[in-house]
Amino acid sequence: MRSFLALTAMLAACGHVPGATSDPASASEPGCLAGGNGYLRARIRGALNLDLDWRNADVACEGGARPESRGIRLSFAGPLQSDGRRLRIVFGIGSLEEGRAGRALPTNLTVIFEGEKRFFATRGEDKCTTDDLRQERVGDPSGRERAYRVVARGFCTAPATAVDQSERIVMSSFDFAGRISFSSEETR
């Protein structure tokens, strides 16, 4: 548990998520998805009350396999504020294979307020569920990278807690369309 807290504190302090691009301009596609059909909608209550409705051009998204190919991870970074702050939401969805659809999938949630040193995590996959998820192949199917548009919806029944455990938030609903990719080195 101590190593988890140390890692989350470090990530929150520097505003970094491994494998996530912090600048949408550095992504290979404009906005979230080249087709213009990416988005993230979420309802957050608790220490913060937020109703997010991020549209394709306002959000950077990316994802891929979780460590040891135990599901997928998607990161959504909202609009960059003039003072350098940005909200990033990361979904770790377990029990899912590349290209497959799924229902009632266990989901880990991380909410990072980059530039504010605020970080919330569910610390496990038992607090959120992805009700329905489908993956649609995009891009060049003969390329070295296999990419998918992931469309999903879900909810959380328990809170994500701040690193110091002083604050809690609940994401009562979420739905999104984002992008994940797998390299040729990753097995299917």
For each residue, the residues with C-beta under 8 A, 3 or more apart:
1: 4 5
2: 5 6
3: 6 7
4: 1 7 8 123
5: 1 2 8 9 163
6: 2 3 9 10
7: 3 4 10 11
8: 4 5 11 12 119 121 163
9: 5 6 12 13 119 163
10: 6 7 13 14
11: 7 8 14 15 16 17 112 119
12: 8 9 15 112 117 118 119 163
13: 9 10 117
14: 10 11
15: 11 12 22 86 88 112 114 115
16: 11 20 22
17: 11 20 75 88 90 110 112
18:
19: 62 64 73 75
20: 16 17 62 75 77 88 90
21: 24 26 27 60 62 77
22: 15 16 26 77 86 88 114
23: 26 27 60 80
24: 21 27 31 59 60 77 80
25:
26: 21 22 23
27: 21 23 24 30 60 62
28:
29: 32 33 34 179
30: 27 34 57
31: 24 36 38 56 57 58 59 60
32: 29 38 39 56 57 59 60 61 76 177 178 179
33: 29 36 37 38 56 61 138 149 177 178 179
34: 29 30 138
35: 38 138 149
36: 31 33 56 57
37: 33 56 149 177
38: 31 32 33 35 55 56 59 61 149 176 177 178 179
39: 32 53 54 55 56 59 175 176 177
40: 52 54 59 61 76 78 89 174 175 176 178
41: 52 53 54 173 174 175 176
42: 50 51 52 89 171 173 174 175 176
43: 50 51 52 171 172 173 174
44: 48 49 50 51 52 111 169 170 171 172
45: 49 169 170 172
46: 49 159 167 168 169 170
47: 162 167 168 169
48: 44 169
49: 44 45 46
50: 42 43 44 87
51: 42 43 44
52: 40 41 42 43 44 78 87
53: 39 41
54: 39 40 41 58 59 76 78 79
55: 38 39 58 59
56: 31 32 33 36 37 38 39 59
57: 30 31 32 36
58: 31 54 55 78 79
59: 24 31 32 38 39 40 54 55 56 76 77 78 79
60: 21 23 24 27 31 32 76 77
61: 32 33 38 40 74 75 76 77 176 178 179
62: 19 20 21 27 74 75 178 179 180 181
63: 72 73 74 75 150 178 179 180 181
64: 19 72 73 180 181 182 183 186
65: 69 71 72 73 98 182 186
66: 69 70 71 72 73 92 93 94
67: 70
68:
69: 65 66 186 187
70: 66 67 94
71: 65 66 92 93 94 95 96 105
72: 63 64 65 66 92 93 96 98 150 180
73: 19 63 64 65 66 90 91 92 93 180
74: 61 62 63 90 91 93 150 176 178 179 180
75: 17 19 20 61 62 63 88 89 90
76: 32 40 54 59 60 61 88 89 90 176 178
77: 20 21 22 24 59 60 61 80 86 87 88 114
78: 40 52 54 58 59 86 87 88 89
79: 54 58 59 86
80: 23 24 77 84 85 86
81: 84 85 86 115
82:
83: 115
84: 80 81 114 115
85: 80 81 113 114 115 116
86: 15 22 77 78 79 80 81 114 115
87: 50 52 77 78 111 112 113 114
88: 15 17 20 22 75 76 77 78 111 112 114
89: 40 42 75 76 78 109 110 111 112 174
90: 17 20 73 74 75 76 109 110 111 112
91: 73 74 107 108 109 128 130 152 174 176
92: 66 71 72 73 107 108 109 110 125
93: 66 71 72 73 74 96 102 105 106 107 108 130 133 152
94: 66 70 71 105 106 107 108 125
95: 71 102 105 106
96: 71 72 93 100 102 105 133
97: 100 188
98: 65 72 135 146 148 182 186 188
99: 135 137 146 148 188
100: 96 97 135
101: 132 133 134 135
102: 93 95 96 105 130 132 133
103: 131 132 133
104: 129 130 131
105: 71 93 94 95 96 102 129 130 133 154
106: 93 94 95 125 126 128 129
107: 91 92 93 94 125 128 129 130 154 156
108: 91 92 93 94 121 122 123 124 125 128
109: 89 90 91 92 120 121 122 127 128 156 160 171
110: 17 89 90 92 119 120 121 122 160
111: 44 87 88 89 90 119 120 121 160 169 171
112: 11 12 15 17 87 88 89 90 118 119 120
113: 85 87 116 117 118 119
114: 15 22 77 84 85 86 87 88
115: 15 81 83 84 85 86
116: 85 113
117: 12 13 113
118: 12 112 113 162 167
119: 8 9 11 12 110 111 112 113 162 163
120: 109 110 111 112 160 161 162 167 168 169
121: 8 108 109 110 111 160 161 163
122: 108 109 110 125 127 128 156 158 159 160 161
123: 4 108 161
124: 108 127
125: 92 94 106 107 108 122 128
126: 106 158
127: 109 122 124 156 157 158 159 160
128: 91 106 107 108 109 122 125 154 155 156 157 158 171
129: 104 105 106 107 154 155 156 157
130: 91 93 102 104 105 107 133 152 153 154
131: 103 104 152 153 154 155
132: 101 102 103 152 153 154
133: 93 96 101 102 103 105 130 150 151 152
134: 101 150 151 152
135: 98 99 100 101 148 149 150 180
136: 148 149 150 151
137: 99 141 146 147 148
138: 33 34 35 147 148 149 179
139: 143 145 146 147
140: 143
141: 137 146
142:
143: 139 140 146
144: 183 184
145: 139 181 182 183 184
146: 98 99 137 139 141 143 181 182 183 184
147: 137 138 139 179 180 181 182
148: 98 99 135 136 137 138 179 180 181
149: 33 35 37 38 135 136 138 177 178 179
150: 63 72 74 133 134 135 136 176 177 178 179 180
151: 133 134 136 176 177
152: 91 93 130 131 132 133 134 174 175 176 177
153: 130 131 132 173 174 175 176
154: 105 107 128 129 130 131 132 173 174 175
155: 128 129 131 171 172 173 174
156: 107 109 122 127 128 129 159 160 170 171 172 174
157: 127 128 129 170
158: 122 126 127 128 170
159: 46 122 127 156 168 169 170
160: 109 110 111 120 121 122 127 156 168 169 170 171
161: 120 121 122 123 165 167 168
162: 47 118 119 120 165 166 167 168
163: 5 8 9 12 119 121
164:
165: 161 162
166: 162
167: 46 47 118 120 161 162
168: 46 47 120 159 160 161 162
169: 44 45 46 47 48 111 120 159 160
170: 44 45 46 156 157 158 159 160
171: 42 43 44 109 111 128 155 156 160 174
172: 43 44 45 155 156
173: 41 42 43 153 154 155
174: 40 41 42 43 89 91 152 153 154 155 156 171
175: 39 40 41 42 152 153 154
176: 38 39 40 41 42 61 74 76 91 150 151 152 153
177: 32 33 37 38 39 149 150 151 152
178: 32 33 38 40 61 62 63 74 76 149 150
179: 29 32 33 38 61 62 63 74 138 147 148 149 150
180: 62 63 64 72 73 74 135 147 148 150
181: 62 63 64 145 146 147 148
182: 64 65 98 145 146 147 186 188
183: 64 144 145 146 186
184: 144 145 146
185:
186: 64 65 69 98 182 183
187: 69
188: 97 98 99 182
